Amino acid sequence: MAKKAVRKSSRVCLAANLRAVRALFRWSQEELGLQCGLKRTYVGALERTEVNPGIDNLDKLALGVGILAHVLLLSPEVAYVHIFAAFSQQPK
């Protein structure tokens, strides 16, 4: 019998992808917030899935990292490829 795939919520995917971004870029929550024009406390709340992101804030996060906004809502396994590509294009 085949296992049924369990889809993570967009909020859970966003939280995991933000943590992956920070780990890869070696940014604190504060640094990610600065890069995106958002407060550290808001970034932390997103990572803890305590708040729903507004579409404008999702755009700010994506722009600050250098990816398309929808990538932040993909499952982490799929999103990581795009996140790593953005990281690879960052000036050293």
Backbone as a ProteinNet text record, in pm:
[ID]
protein_1_A
[PRIMARY]
MAKKAVRKSSRVCLAANLRAVRALFRWSQEELGLQCGLKRTYVGALERTEVNPGIDNLDKLALGVGILAHVLLLSPEVAYVHIFAAFSQQPK
[TERTIARY]
83.4	0	88.6	61.6	141.9	110.1	214.5	194.9	138	48.3	-7.1	86.9	123.4	211.4	137	203	144.4	200.2	111.9	151.2	163	278.2	298.5	225.2	178.8	112.8	213.6	163.2	250.4	324.8	258.9	322.1	439.7	424.9	532.6	646.6	613	716.4	792.6	721.7	786.4	884.2	840.8	927.1	1054.3	1039.5	1156.3	1247.3	1188.6	1269.4	1342.3	1281.3	1350.5	1468.8	1450.7	1562.5	1673.5	1635.8	1736.3	1813	1741.3	1806.1	1906.8	1864.2	1953.7	2075.1	2054.7	2167	2266.2	2214.7	2300.4	2375.5	2304.5	2366.4	2443	2426.9	2487	2441.2	2309.5	2246.9	2170.2	2169.1	2080.9	1941.2	1844.1	1710.9	1717.3	1800.6	1815.1	1871.9	1973.7	2034.3	1934.5	1859.5	1758.2	1656.3	1614.3	1521.5	1577.5	1703.4	1767.5	1774.6	1809	1817.6	1682.1	1575.6	1441.4	1355.2	1406.1	1327.6	1218	1243.6	1146.9	1212.5	1131.1	1184.2	1223.4	1325.5	1372.8	1261.6	1181.5	1074.1	971.7	947.5	854.1	912.6	1042	1108.4	1100.6	1126	1117.2	977.4	877.7	738.8	703.1	754.6	731.8	796.7	917.9	988.7	921.3	851.4	779.1	634.5	598.8	464.3	357.4	392.6	298.7	214.2	260.3	186.6	177.2	75.5	63	130.1	211.4	276.8	179.4	190.3	118.1	192.2	122.3	183.7	297	281.5	388.6	513.4	495.4	609.9	674.4	594.7	649.6	736.3	689.2	768.8	899	894.3	1015.3	1116.6	1068	1157	1223.9	1144.5	1198.2	1299	1266.9	1357.3	1488.7	1478.8	1598.8	1691.6	1634.4	1714	1754.6	1676.1	1707.7	1638.3	1516.9	1439.2	1297.6	1219.4	1080	998.9	895.7	818.3	758.5	709.8	644.3	740.3	868.8	967.6	966.3	941.3	938.9	824.2	725.7	610.5	618.4	719.3	737.9	788.1	773.9	829.7	979.9	1038.9	1181.9	1271.7	1233.5	1315.4	1323.9	1216	1211.3	1271.3	1239.1	1282.6	1433.6	1496.8	1639	1723.3	1687.2	1761.8	1764.3	1650.1	1640	1712.7	1701.4	1768.4	1920.1	1968	2111.7	2159.9	2080.4	2119.4	2131.9	2039.7	2046.5	2171	2201.2	2320.1	2446.1	2449.3	2567.3	2591.8	2488.8	2501.4	2535.2	2539.9	2573.6	2720.4	2752	2893.4	2968.5	3085.6	3165.5	3241.8
-117.4	0	124.8	218.4	340	436.6	504.4	605.1	731.2	794.6	921	1033.4	1119.3	1231.2	1332.4	1377.7	1477.3	1613.5	1705	1839.5	1928.6	1991.8	2088.1	2216.7	2288.2	2415.5	2516.5	2616.8	2721.3	2792.9	2810.3	2879.5	2798	2667.2	2579.4	2577.4	2573.9	2577.7	2709.3	2820.5	2950.8	2954.5	2906.7	2906.7	2826.3	2708.4	2623.8	2689.5	2751.1	2814.4	2937.8	3012.8	3127.3	3081.5	2972.6	2919.3	2868.6	2808	2761	2878.2	2985.2	3105.9	3158.4	3172	3228	3140.4	3009.9	2918.5	2927.3	2927.4	2929.9	3062.1	3172.5	3304.1	3343.4	3261.3	3288.9	3423.4	3445	3566	3536.5	3631.3	3626	3669	3655.6	3707.3	3857.5	3925.1	4069.4	4104	4031.5	4057.5	4030.8	3922	3894.4	4007.8	4052.8	4164.6	4290.3	4319.8	4436.9	4425.8	4308.2	4285.9	4303.3	4276.4	4274.7	4394.1	4479.8	4593.2	4554.8	4450.7	4402.3	4396.8	4391.8	4385.6	4243.1	4233.1	4102.3	4025.3	4093.5	4026.3	3965.4	4031.9	3979.8	3855.6	3861.5	3745.8	3626.8	3651.8	3544.7	3487.1	3573.3	3526.7	3443.1	3480.6	3400.1	3263	3260.1	3132.1	3041.9	3100.3	3021.6	2996	3035.7	3021.7	3088.1	3195.8	3267.4	3368.8	3410.8	3510.3	3464	3514	3493.7	3611	3583	3694.5	3763.2	3893.7	3966.1	3949.4	3967.2	3948.3	4048.2	4171.5	4270.7	4228.4	4170.9	4124.8	4001.9	3916.9	3801.5	3850.1	3953.6	4012.7	4072.9	4139.2	4197.6	4088.8	3980.4	3869.4	3812.2	3788.7	3730	3823.2	3950.9	4048.1	4057.2	4056.6	4064.7	3946.3	3832	3710.1	3689.8	3744.2	3729.5	3614.3	3582.2	3474.6	3525	3446	3478.7	3445	3523.9	3509.6	3370.1	3311.6	3180.5	3072.1	3090.3	2990	2973.7	3081.9	3074.8	2988.4	2962.2	2881.9	2737.4	2705.9	2568.4	2480	2349.4	2259.8	2284.1	2275.3	2305.2	2224	2101.3	2017.3	2076.5	2135.6	2196.5	2337.1	2412.4	2551.9	2564.6	2467.5	2479.9	2499.9	2438.2	2453.6	2600.4	2666.8	2807.9	2897	2863.5	2941.1	2930.4	2809.2	2790.1	2865.5	2868.2	2942.8	3091.7	3145.4	3287.4	3312.3	3219.6	3231.6	3232.1	3145.4	3133.9	3260.1	3338.5	3461.1	3583.2	3567.1	3678.2	3714.8	3845.4	3884.1	3833.8	3787.5	3731.5	3840.1
0	0	0	-89.3	-101.6	11.2	59.8	163.4	100.7	171.8	126.5	170	75.5	106.9	193.2	295.8	383.9	343.9	310	267.2	389.1	402.3	510.2	474.6	574.7	549.5	495	425.9	371.5	482.8	596.3	708.4	761.8	770.5	817.1	715	587.3	482.6	487.1	502.4	510.8	627.7	743.1	861.8	836.4	780.3	752.6	649	548.2	444.2	496.2	585.2	644.6	728.9	804	882.3	790.1	676.6	580.4	520.2	487.4	434.7	534.8	658.8	760.4	783.2	782.7	803.8	687.4	566.3	449.1	436.9	459.1	447.9	575.2	679.1	810.6	865.3	858.2	908.1	1035.4	1124.2	1240.3	1194.5	1282.1	1250.7	1227.2	1303.6	1288	1150.9	1107.3	977	863.6	872.9	771.6	768.5	885.3	891.8	827.2	854.8	794.9	642.4	593.8	449.4	380.3	455.2	396.7	437.8	525.5	571.4	669	747.8	846.7	984.2	1087.7	1223.8	1260.8	1343.4	1391.1	1460.3	1538	1610.7	1515.4	1403.5	1303	1235.6	1202.4	1142.9	1238.6	1366.7	1466.2	1476.7	1473.1	1480.2	1357.8	1240.5	1120.5	1134	1186.4	1202.3	1305.9	1399.4	1500.1	1458.7	1338.1	1281.8	1368.2	1432.5	1520.1	1444.5	1327.1	1249.2	1103.4	1036	891.9	822.5	722	652.6	557.5	549.1	446.1	314.5	203.9	73.4	50.7	101	86	162.2	280.7	358.6	295.7	234.9	164	47.9	-21.5	-129.3	-76.2	38.7	98.3	133.4	190.7	226.4	101.2	-0.5	-123.3	-190.1	-196.9	-258.6	-181	-48.5	34.3	18.7	-15.7	-32.5	-177.8	-269.9	-411.6	-479.7	-433	-494.3	-521.6	-591.8	-614.4	-489.4	-464.4	-340.6	-323.8	-430.6	-417.3	-370	-392.8	-351.4	-199.6	-127.5	18.8	71.1	-12.8	29.7	-17.4	-96.6	-143.7	-30	-46.9	53.4	59.2	178.2	193.1	100.1	71.7	-16.1	-156.4	-203.3	-336	-332.5	-229.9	-219.9	-203.6	-138.8	-108.1	-233.3	-343.1	-468.1	-509.4	-500.1	-537.3	-436.7	-310.3	-205.7	-222.8	-250	-269.3	-392.5	-497.9	-618.6	-587.6	-508.4	-468.7	-384.2	-294.1	-210.5	-297.2	-397.2	-483.9	-565.3	-589.1	-667.2	-583	-451.1	-362.2	-379.8	-377	-383.8	-261.2	-282.5	-171.9	-100.5
[MASK]
++++++++++++++++++++++++++++++++++++++++++++++++++++++++++++++++++++++++++++++++++++++++++++

